[in-house]
Amino acid sequence: MKPAIVFVLLLLITWPLQAGSNLDVSQIIDKAAAEGILEEPVRTTTPRNLEGNDGYYSKCNYYAVNSRKTLILRVYLAAEGSDPNKELEMVAENNGAMRSISGLGEKARISIGTQGGLPSHVVMLYVVKGNALITIGLGGIEDEAAAGEKTKTIAQKILAQL
């Protein structure tokens, strides 16, 4: 067999393995799941999965068709030498009041509405597990306590894939 053919065959065999090594948050929380979370249809999204110098990023935003409800999903997998805990601490320093949550990852913090320094009806949850920092934002949900619970459920689904 010619070397070029062997190379192409090896590439075809190993490419799916390499591509699958990093998660895609839009595959964990897909459009149907987002519609269930926001309780209405959402626009088609364009997820982004990027390899950066400091790690891998998977990002996806879902926007409701008929209202201002939003679901923001981010997963950052830190490269060697980068620390997701430091990223979380920088977020905490730059944002309003955040409270710690137990039972999610190694460290989790949440900001809820105006008491968390955010606009009303906005919840942001940050979870660190291993080299990962997960960020989940929900906006436009009237019941902020229920939105907080929804973000925890979403985080558990993503954590299960790490």
Rosetta blueprint (number, residue, H / E / L):
1 M L
2 K L
3 P H
4 A H
5 I H
6 V H
7 F H
8 V H
9 L H
10 L H
11 L H
12 L H
13 I H
14 T H
15 W H
16 P H
17 L H
18 Q H
19 A H
20 G L
21 S L
22 N L
23 L L
24 D L
25 V H
26 S H
27 Q H
28 I H
29 I L
30 D L
31 K H
32 A H
33 A H
34 A H
35 E H
36 G H
37 I H
38 L H
39 E L
40 E L
41 P L
42 V E
43 R L
44 T L
45 T L
46 T L
47 P L
48 R E
49 N E
50 L E
51 E E
52 G E
53 N L
54 D L
55 G E
56 Y E
57 Y E
58 S E
59 K E
60 C E
61 N E
62 Y E
63 Y E
64 A E
65 V L
66 N L
67 S L
68 R L
69 K L
70 T E
71 L E
72 I E
73 L E
74 R E
75 V E
76 Y E
77 L E
78 A E
79 A L
80 E L
81 G L
82 S L
83 D L
84 P H
85 N H
86 K H
87 E H
88 L H
89 E H
90 M H
91 V H
92 A H
93 E H
94 N H
95 N L
96 G L
97 A L
98 M L
99 R E
100 S E
101 I E
102 S L
103 G L
104 L L
105 G L
106 E L
107 K E
108 A E
109 R E
110 I E
111 S E
112 I E
113 G L
114 T H
115 Q H
116 G H
117 G L
118 L L
119 P L
120 S L
121 H L
122 V E
123 V E
124 M E
125 L E
126 Y E
127 V E
128 V E
129 K E
130 G L
131 N L
132 A E
133 L E
134 I E
135 T E
136 I E
137 G E
138 L E
139 G E
140 G L
141 I L
142 E L
143 D L
144 E H
145 A H
146 A H
147 A H
148 G H
149 E H
150 K H
151 T H
152 K H
153 T H
154 I H
155 A H
156 Q H
157 K H
158 I H
159 L H
160 A L
161 Q L
162 L L
